[in-house]
Amino acid sequence: MFNKILLTIILFMTISYAKEEFSSERFLGIEAGYGTIQSRNVIGVPQSEKGVEFGFRLGAQNDEWRTTISAHNFNKNGQKYFRAMLQFDRFVWASLYKTDSIIFKPYIGGHIGWLKYISNQDYNDDSGMIYGGEVGLAWNVLREVDFDLGYRYSISNINKVDDIGSIVFGVNYLY
């Protein structure tokens, strides 16, 4: 219960801050990736499943920071998860020369969120907190479109789920 209240407070504060600071570049996007979930079965034996994950994102950004609320879904061989996350990314560098037609922005960041895990193999259904880091490259091809390629690593407090690693490609519409 405390975790849900804490996550709600963090989410509310971030949205309030983002509205004031990032009013010029908001975005809506979709993403697809290839993820690996490391879990343990009923008797504690480690198992790994790899597969495709899909998600959507909503956020705001400026020249230095990006704040994103995202949701992802994974389903492979009876292991399913749904996660909702709040992500904070810091753009390390940006090619902002007037002659650049494409702007590259490498980033590093972190995330915190909620994970719902279901395993049909051992009839396990659990939910809990996740947190982790991410690194990647965002590039602005058109004034209204950003592409994003990154790696995201998440650790969970759920007993049956150890970690989730994902390579993700996203497309964002800036408005």
Backbone hydrogen bonds, N-H to C=O, Kabsch-Sander energy under -0.5 kcal/mol:
donor,donor_aa,acceptor,acceptor_aa,energy
5,I,1,M,-2.1
6,L,2,F,-2.7
7,L,3,N,-2.6
8,T,4,K,-2.1
9,I,5,I,-2.3
10,I,6,L,-2.5
11,L,7,L,-2.5
12,F,8,T,-2.5
13,M,9,I,-2.5
14,T,10,I,-2.3
15,I,11,L,-2.4
16,S,12,F,-2.2
17,Y,13,M,-2.3
18,A,14,T,-3.1
19,K,15,I,-2.1
20,E,16,S,-1.3
21,E,17,Y,-2.5
22,F,18,A,-2.6
25,E,22,F,-0.6
27,F,59,G,-2.8
28,L,173,Y,-1.9
29,G,57,R,-2.8
30,I,171,V,-1.9
31,E,55,G,-2.3
32,A,169,F,-2.5
33,G,53,E,-2.5
34,Y,167,I,-2.3
35,G,33,G,-0.5
35,G,51,G,-3.1
36,T,165,G,-2.9
37,I,49,E,-2.6
38,Q,36,T,-0.5
38,Q,163,D,-2.9
39,S,37,I,-0.6
39,S,47,Q,-2.9
40,R,160,K,-2.3
41,N,45,V,-2.0
44,G,41,N,-1.5
47,Q,39,S,-3.2
49,E,37,I,-1.8
51,G,35,G,-2.4
53,E,33,G,-2.4
54,F,73,N,-2.0
55,G,31,E,-2.2
56,F,71,A,-1.8
57,R,29,G,-2.5
58,L,69,I,-2.4
59,G,27,F,-2.4
60,A,67,T,-2.3
61,Q,25,E,-2.7
62,N,65,W,-2.5
66,R,89,D,-2.3
67,T,60,A,-2.7
68,T,87,Q,-2.3
69,I,58,L,-3.2
70,S,68,T,-0.5
70,S,85,M,-2.5
71,A,56,F,-2.1
72,H,83,R,-2.6
73,N,54,F,-2.9
74,F,81,Y,-2.3
75,N,52,V,-0.7
76,K,79,Q,-2.5
79,Q,76,K,-2.4
80,K,78,G,-0.6
80,K,118,I,-3.0
81,Y,74,F,-2.3
82,F,116,K,-2.1
83,R,72,H,-2.0
84,A,114,W,-2.2
85,M,70,S,-2.9
86,L,112,I,-2.9
87,Q,68,T,-3.3
87,Q,85,M,-0.5
88,F,110,G,-2.9
89,D,66,R,-3.0
90,R,108,I,-2.9
91,F,64,E,-2.7
91,F,89,D,-0.5
92,V,90,R,-0.6
92,V,106,P,-2.4
93,W,106,P,-0.9
95,S,104,F,-1.6
96,L,94,A,-1.3
100,D,97,Y,-1.5
103,I,140,N,-1.7
104,F,102,I,-0.6
105,K,138,A,-3.4
107,Y,136,G,-2.6
108,I,90,R,-1.7
109,G,134,E,-2.7
110,G,88,F,-2.2
111,H,132,G,-2.0
112,I,86,L,-1.8
113,G,130,I,-2.5
114,W,84,A,-2.6
115,L,128,G,-3.1
116,K,82,F,-3.0
117,Y,115,L,-0.5
117,Y,126,D,-3.3
118,I,80,K,-2.6
119,S,124,N,-3.3
120,N,78,G,-3.1
120,N,118,I,-0.5
124,N,119,S,-1.7
126,D,117,Y,-2.7
128,G,115,L,-2.2
130,I,113,G,-1.9
131,Y,155,I,-2.0
132,G,111,H,-1.9
133,G,153,Y,-1.4
134,E,109,G,-2.1
135,V,151,Y,-2.0
136,G,107,Y,-2.1
137,L,149,L,-2.9
138,A,105,K,-2.4
139,W,147,F,-2.6
140,N,103,I,-2.6
141,V,139,W,-0.7
141,V,145,V,-1.2
142,L,145,V,-1.2
145,V,142,L,-0.6
146,D,172,N,-2.3
147,F,139,W,-3.0
148,D,170,G,-2.3
149,L,137,L,-2.4
150,G,168,V,-2.5
151,Y,135,V,-3.0
152,R,166,S,-2.9
153,Y,133,G,-2.7
154,S,164,I,-3.2
155,I,131,Y,-3.4
156,S,162,D,-1.4
157,N,129,M,-2.0
161,V,158,I,-0.8
162,D,38,Q,-2.9
162,D,160,K,-0.5
163,D,38,Q,-1.0
164,I,154,S,-2.5
165,G,36,T,-2.2
166,S,152,R,-2.5
167,I,34,Y,-2.1
168,V,150,G,-2.9
168,V,166,S,-0.6
169,F,32,A,-3.1
170,G,148,D,-3.0
171,V,30,I,-2.4
172,N,146,D,-3.0
173,Y,28,L,-3.2
174,L,144,E,-3.0
174,L,172,N,-0.6
175,Y,26,R,-2.9
